[in-house]
Amino acid sequence: MTNSLMLILLAAGKGTRFGGPKQLASVHESGMCLAQFSVADAARAGISAAVLVVRPEHVPKWYAKTWAIPVSFVVQDSAAGTADALRLGLSHAVAQGAKAVLVGNADDYYGDLWKSGITWAKAGINAALAFPLSKVCSPNGPVNRAVLEIDSQSRLTSIRELFGLDATDAKRLKDPPVSMNAWVLQANALDWWPTIAKKPGEFGIPEAIQTGLDMGVSFIVDASGSVWFGMTYAHDLDRVKAYFKHHKT
């Protein structure tokens, strides 16, 4: 049996500023990590299978976890960036029969955002599932965010990553929509997804998406995101745990 719609979570980051593999950090008394909550939310929204792109040394830990739906694991052997990780995950999902995928970070929590994503996926539309910048800053230090430029029809026109942002920048920049690596991609994204970066440095998803835009690929921007929790710094974990203390598993 194939799964025409799958969730991909990117879990191969180093967690340098956090001080370790934040994607595996427990956020609940049950021991669950953010990825487990995201997969459970996706299952409730109607997704029947998921793919996690993971670091090779973490594979046993991921296999030991309990999942709401079947999860397969793809190993990213080298730290080649999120665009490379997503290409690996997308290739695996398409090989399993996926016609479209929803994408997110394993160390971010998106609330009920997957419900909106499923709507776009089933309609055959690529989409950026966005949040206002003010919703995704950390009180514990600056963050990097991919700002989305949109036209009057809510279509994505460009994406650019800004560095060292905090809550004051949200006001200064008029609270633009930003990507937290939550995307809807149709399976044919493999036809245009680049395999290498155009410039030195980490090969991130924003660069890959911009490549698609430059080739005429269309994305709608769904800026309905409201609930988000993530962990850039170690102290962010306390805030995340406080939220999940009252969250039903």
Legacy VTK file of the C-alpha trace (Angstrom):
# vtk DataFile Version 3.0
C-alpha trace
ASCII
DATASET POLYDATA
POINTS 249 float
0.000 0.000 0.000
1.338 3.441 -0.918
0.879 6.697 0.949
-0.011 9.513 -1.428
0.650 12.190 1.212
3.525 11.994 3.684
5.178 14.132 6.340
8.935 14.790 6.189
10.715 16.032 9.308
14.315 17.206 9.137
16.230 15.912 12.143
19.887 15.913 11.065
20.966 19.274 12.488
23.904 19.612 14.888
22.175 21.884 17.428
25.343 23.933 17.904
23.782 26.886 19.744
21.540 24.571 21.750
24.501 22.547 22.910
23.524 19.158 21.510
20.920 17.209 19.494
17.881 19.323 20.346
15.684 17.280 18.001
15.961 14.396 20.498
15.381 16.475 23.638
12.446 15.412 25.809
9.792 18.125 26.086
7.213 16.179 28.090
7.081 14.036 31.210
6.373 11.076 28.936
9.797 11.530 27.356
8.340 12.560 24.001
10.322 14.911 21.755
8.903 17.564 19.429
9.031 15.244 16.417
6.747 12.758 18.146
4.201 15.485 18.830
4.413 16.732 15.229
3.905 13.221 13.849
0.932 12.692 16.188
-0.614 15.988 15.054
-0.065 15.036 11.412
-1.738 11.687 12.043
-4.778 13.414 13.543
-4.907 15.693 10.492
-5.052 12.692 8.174
-1.457 11.828 7.243
-0.725 8.102 7.389
3.093 7.924 7.135
6.165 10.009 7.881
9.859 10.219 6.984
12.573 11.516 9.294
15.952 12.579 7.890
18.435 11.847 10.660
22.109 11.767 11.568
23.737 8.309 11.353
24.752 8.238 15.011
21.172 8.932 16.121
19.443 6.141 14.190
19.100 3.738 17.166
17.557 6.470 19.338
14.954 7.289 16.695
14.049 3.644 16.196
13.528 3.277 19.941
10.781 5.911 19.995
7.055 5.250 19.695
5.211 6.804 16.762
1.535 7.438 16.032
1.931 6.304 12.401
4.587 4.331 10.502
7.848 6.286 10.309
10.830 5.495 8.100
14.297 6.962 8.554
16.654 8.368 5.929
20.255 9.007 6.937
22.071 12.179 5.905
25.677 11.042 6.116
27.280 14.476 5.825
26.290 17.885 7.161
25.331 19.163 3.715
22.481 21.437 4.836
18.700 21.372 4.996
18.210 21.537 1.209
20.210 18.332 0.807
18.338 16.717 3.714
14.980 17.574 2.181
16.030 16.211 -1.204
16.920 12.912 0.469
13.602 12.801 2.310
11.592 13.777 -0.745
13.308 11.136 -2.889
12.443 8.479 -0.316
8.835 9.639 0.018
8.270 9.697 -3.741
9.784 6.226 -4.033
7.197 5.086 -1.487
4.388 6.496 -3.624
3.955 10.028 -2.244
2.336 12.488 -4.631
2.975 15.382 -2.241
4.738 15.958 1.079
4.421 18.238 4.053
7.769 19.371 5.436
8.960 20.633 8.801
11.868 20.701 11.233
12.016 17.999 13.895
13.015 20.629 16.465
10.062 22.924 15.731
6.429 22.475 16.771
3.780 23.809 14.384
0.478 23.227 16.171
-2.379 22.476 13.774
-0.525 23.833 10.727
-0.623 20.425 9.040
-4.385 20.812 8.497
-3.778 23.769 6.193
-0.918 21.939 4.553
-3.065 18.947 3.658
-5.567 21.214 1.907
-2.860 22.654 -0.376
-1.250 19.262 -0.921
-4.497 17.654 -2.056
-5.154 20.614 -4.372
-1.828 19.994 -6.125
-0.365 23.304 -4.947
3.093 24.062 -3.552
2.866 26.203 -0.439
4.908 27.986 2.192
3.252 27.508 5.593
4.322 30.735 7.247
4.318 32.513 10.592
4.578 36.213 11.471
8.136 37.003 12.544
6.867 38.151 15.949
5.614 34.606 16.661
8.938 32.874 16.029
11.584 34.902 17.853
13.432 33.604 20.899
13.594 35.548 24.191
17.010 33.981 24.760
18.983 35.337 21.836
19.016 36.288 18.141
17.698 33.926 15.470
17.966 33.521 11.712
14.735 33.551 9.734
13.767 33.263 6.048
11.576 36.254 5.165
8.950 35.680 2.471
8.032 38.334 -0.092
4.525 37.912 -1.516
2.390 39.521 -4.205
-1.234 40.653 -4.035
-2.441 37.084 -4.738
-0.436 35.657 -1.788
2.049 34.056 -4.141
5.682 33.786 -3.111
7.936 36.081 -5.132
11.222 35.744 -3.247
12.766 34.346 -0.086
15.776 35.732 1.750
17.368 34.700 4.996
18.025 37.386 7.598
20.405 36.837 10.481
20.508 37.906 14.121
16.828 38.843 14.485
14.920 39.464 17.723
11.490 40.768 18.721
12.456 44.391 18.043
13.196 43.488 14.422
9.664 42.143 13.992
8.320 45.629 14.655
11.011 47.336 12.587
10.339 45.084 9.598
6.546 45.346 9.996
6.195 41.734 11.102
6.694 39.970 7.756
5.746 36.326 7.129
8.673 33.975 7.584
9.339 30.340 6.804
10.181 27.913 9.607
10.926 25.242 6.977
7.248 24.282 6.879
6.399 23.607 3.248
4.041 21.719 0.966
5.823 20.232 -2.023
4.371 18.274 -4.878
6.353 15.205 -5.952
7.589 16.927 -9.110
9.750 19.195 -6.936
12.434 16.572 -7.537
12.535 17.747 -11.161
13.839 21.194 -10.214
15.305 20.770 -6.745
19.039 21.636 -6.938
21.616 19.080 -5.822
24.382 21.536 -4.926
24.537 25.087 -3.595
25.292 27.988 -5.904
27.505 29.657 -3.314
29.791 28.502 -0.481
28.292 27.776 2.918
25.390 25.703 4.173
22.977 24.625 1.446
19.687 25.715 2.967
16.093 25.288 1.879
15.658 29.046 1.139
18.299 28.822 -1.608
16.633 25.754 -3.109
13.187 27.381 -3.040
14.571 30.527 -4.666
16.008 28.337 -7.419
12.515 27.013 -8.045
11.041 30.501 -8.081
13.641 31.612 -10.611
12.567 28.686 -12.807
8.906 29.712 -12.631
7.725 27.283 -9.946
4.681 28.699 -8.147
4.127 28.750 -4.374
1.181 30.073 -2.417
1.965 31.606 0.978
-0.389 30.442 3.708
0.321 32.817 6.597
-2.175 31.263 8.990
0.457 29.838 11.357
-0.211 30.793 14.975
1.165 28.182 17.403
4.914 27.635 17.169
7.555 26.489 19.611
11.173 25.842 18.808
14.547 25.473 20.419
17.517 27.532 19.301
19.067 27.953 22.740
19.159 25.626 25.753
16.990 28.019 27.767
14.246 27.762 25.110
13.592 24.241 26.392
11.974 25.543 29.593
9.339 27.461 27.616
8.621 24.455 25.407
8.271 22.139 28.409
5.867 24.583 30.072
3.596 24.406 27.013
3.668 20.625 26.737
3.106 20.150 30.461
-0.594 20.652 29.691
-0.580 19.095 26.224
-2.380 15.786 25.769
-0.245 13.012 24.311
LINES 1 250
249 0 1 2 3 4 5 6 7 8 9 10 11 12 13 14 15 16 17 18 19 20 21 22 23 24 25 26 27 28 29 30 31 32 33 34 35 36 37 38 39 40 41 42 43 44 45 46 47 48 49 50 51 52 53 54 55 56 57 58 59 60 61 62 63 64 65 66 67 68 69 70 71 72 73 74 75 76 77 78 79 80 81 82 83 84 85 86 87 88 89 90 91 92 93 94 95 96 97 98 99 100 101 102 103 104 105 106 107 108 109 110 111 112 113 114 115 116 117 118 119 120 121 122 123 124 125 126 127 128 129 130 131 132 133 134 135 136 137 138 139 140 141 142 143 144 145 146 147 148 149 150 151 152 153 154 155 156 157 158 159 160 161 162 163 164 165 166 167 168 169 170 171 172 173 174 175 176 177 178 179 180 181 182 183 184 185 186 187 188 189 190 191 192 193 194 195 196 197 198 199 200 201 202 203 204 205 206 207 208 209 210 211 212 213 214 215 216 217 218 219 220 221 222 223 224 225 226 227 228 229 230 231 232 233 234 235 236 237 238 239 240 241 242 243 244 245 246 247 248
